[in-house]
Amino acid sequence: MQTLHIANKNYSSWSLRPWVLMKVLGIAFEEVLHPFSPGSNYETFRAFSPTGKVPCLVDGDIAVWESLAIVEYLAESHPAVWPADKAARAFARAVSAEMHGGFSTLRNICTMNCGLRVALNEITPALKSDIDRIDAIWSEGLSRFGGPFLAGDSFTAADAFFAPVAFRVKTYGLELSAAAAAYGERLRALPAMIEWYEAGVAETWREPGHEAEAQAAGTITADLRATA
C-alpha cells in the first residue's frame, strides 16, 4: 500500500492537498504524520523525503515529493484525479499549477491554522489582489462547468489544491462573492475535510513559528484547539 507522509493537520496546507484528494477519491493509503518541531525539520524529514519536506508519497521503491507531482503520479492510475472533459481538465490543471506556484501574499499573511479565528490587522493591496484572484478562479470554474465543484460535478485535483484556502477563508474571515463563499462552505462540509479539521483541532502540538505567524496577522479572537 502507498504511504503518505504528512505533518500537523492544523498547520500543513501542502499535506492536505494529496491527503484530501486520496480520501475523496477512495485511493487507499497509509498515513504517517510527523509533527513539526521548532526550528528546522530537514534532517528528520529527510528520512522519508529527498527534500526534507512534506508531503511525500512512497509507493514501494518510488518516492514522490511535491504535491503537484504526487497528484500527477496518482492520475496515472486513477483517471478521476482530473476531469474527463478536455476544457475542464485544462482549466483544472492551469488553476492547480497557479495555486501551487502563486498567491505568496495569501500564504505568508494567512498561514493555515485550522483551529484559530483571526481578525486581520489589515487587508493590504497585495493580499486583496490574491483574494480577488481566488474569487475569480472559483467563480469562473463554477460558472463555466456548472459546479458544484470547481471543474464540474466531481471532486478533482483542482478542488484539492484549493482545499487549504477554504480553511483560510474561515480562519481569517476572508470576504468572497456569494458563489465563491458557498463553494468554500461546500469544501469544508466534505466528510474528508471534516475529518481533517477535527483531527487538526484535536492536536495539542504547538510549533512556535506557525503560532507567531498567526499572531502577526492580526488579533486572535478564538482558539478552538485542544489543550494538553
N, C-alpha and C positions, 0 to 999 in steps of 0.2 A: 504493500500500500504506500501511496505517496505521503510524505511528511511535509507539513507546512510549518516552518519556524517563524514565530511572530514575537512581538514584545507586548507590553502592557496594553490592554484593550482600552483603558481610559485615555491613553495618550497617542497610540501608534496608528496614525491615519494610513500610512503605507501598508501596514499589516492588514488593515481592514479590507482593502480592495480585493485581493485574491481570496481572502477568507470568505467574504460575503458572497462573492461570485460562486465559489465552490459549494457553499451551503445552499444557496438558492437553486442552483442547477443540479444538486444532488450528486456532485462529484465526490467520491469517497476520499477521505484523507485523515491522517492523524495530526492533531495539533500539538505542537510543543511550544510553550510560552516561556520566554526568557525575560524576566523583569529588567527594565533599565536600572542601572546603578549610577550613582553620582560620578560625574567625570566621563571618561571615555569607556565605551563598551567594546572597542575594536578588538582587543585580544580575546575577550570572552566569546564574542560572536564569530570570530574567525574560525572557531572550532567547527562551524557548520556552514558559514557563508564566506566566499572568497573576498568580499568587500568588507567584511566585519559589520554588516548592516542587515536589518530585516526589511521586508520578508525574504525568505529563501525557501524554495520548493526543492525537496530532494526526492527523486524518483529512481530508486536503485542506485546505479553509479552516476546518475545525472544530477547535477545541481544547477538550478536556475534561479538567479537573483534578479532583482529589479522587477517591480510589479507589472510593468508593461510586457516584459519578456515572459514572465510567468503566465500572463493571460494568453499570449500568443502560443506558448507551449501547450497550454490546456486546449486551445482551439484546434490543434492538430488532431486531437482525439475526441473532442466534444464540439461539434459544429454550432450548437446553440449558444456558444460564447459570444458570437457575433450575429447580427440579424441576417436572415436569409435573403431579404430584398437588397439588391445591389446599392440603390441610393441610400437606404437606411444604413447599410453596412459601411459605406463610405463616410457618412456623417458620423456614425458611432466611432469609427477609427480616428477620424480627424479630431473630434472633441475629446476623446480619451487621451490622445497624444498632447493636445493643448493643455489639458488638466495635468498631465504627467510632467510637462516641462515649464508650465507657466504659473501665473497667479502668485507670484512671490510675496507681494504685499499682504494678501489674504493669509498666506501660510505663516508669515512672520508675525503679524499682529494677532490674528485669530487662530492661534495654535489649537490643536484638538485637545479638549479636556471635557469628556462627556459629562462628568458629574458636577461641573460648575455652571453657574449662571453669572454672566459678567456684563455690567453696563460699561460700554466702551467710553474711554476718555474723549475720543473724537473719531469722526469718520473723515479721514484725510482724503484729498482728491485721488490719490493713488489707490486707496482702499475702495473708495466709491467706484472707481473705474473697474476694479476687479469684481465687485458685487454686481455692477451693471452688466458686465460681460457674462457672469454666471446666469443672471436673469435672462439675458438674451439667448444663451445656448439652450437653457431649459425651455423657454417659451417657443423657440424655433422648432426644437425637436418634437414637442408635444403637438404643435400646430401642423407640422409637415407630415408626421407619421401617425397621428391620431391617438397617441397615448394608450394606456395610462403610464407607460414607461417612456424613456427618452427617445427610443428609436422604434416605437411600435407597441404591440400588445404583449411583448415578452420582456422579462428582465434580461439584460445582456451586460457585457463588459462596460458599456458606456454608463450604465446606472451604477455599477460597482465603483467606477472611478470617481463618481460624484457623491458616493455614499458618505465619505467623511465631511463633505461640505454640508450635507443635510444635518449632521450633528453640530457643526459650527454655527449654522443658522440658529439653532435652538440655544446653544450656549451663549452666543453674543447678541441675540435678539436682532439679527440682520433683517432688514426690511426688503421684501421682494414683492413683485406683482402677484395678483391673486392666483393666477395659473401656476406660476413658479413656486409660490409658497405651498400650494396644495400638493404639488409634486414632491416637495421636500417632506411634507407630512406623510405622504404615501410611502416614501422610502423608509422613514423612521418607524412606520407601522408594520413593516415586513417582519415575520417571525424571526428571521435570521438577524435583522437589525435589533430587534428587541432582545434577543439572546445576547448579542454583543454588548449592548448598552447595560443590561442587568449585570453581566459579568464585570464590565468596566467599573460600575459604581460600587460593586462589591469588593473591589481591590482595596487593600489598605496600604499598598506601596505609595510612597510619595517621593518623587525624584525632584530635587531642588531646582534644577534648570527649567523643567517644564512648569513647575509651580511659579517660578519667578516670571516666566513669560506671560502667564495668565494675569498675574498681579500687575505687570507693567501695562497691560492692555486697557485696564480700567478698574472699576470697583466691583469686587466680588459680592454679589447680592444673595447668593445661595450656594451652599456646598452640600450636595446630595449624596456624597460618597460615604461608604462605611468607614468607621474608625477602628484602629487596632484594639 
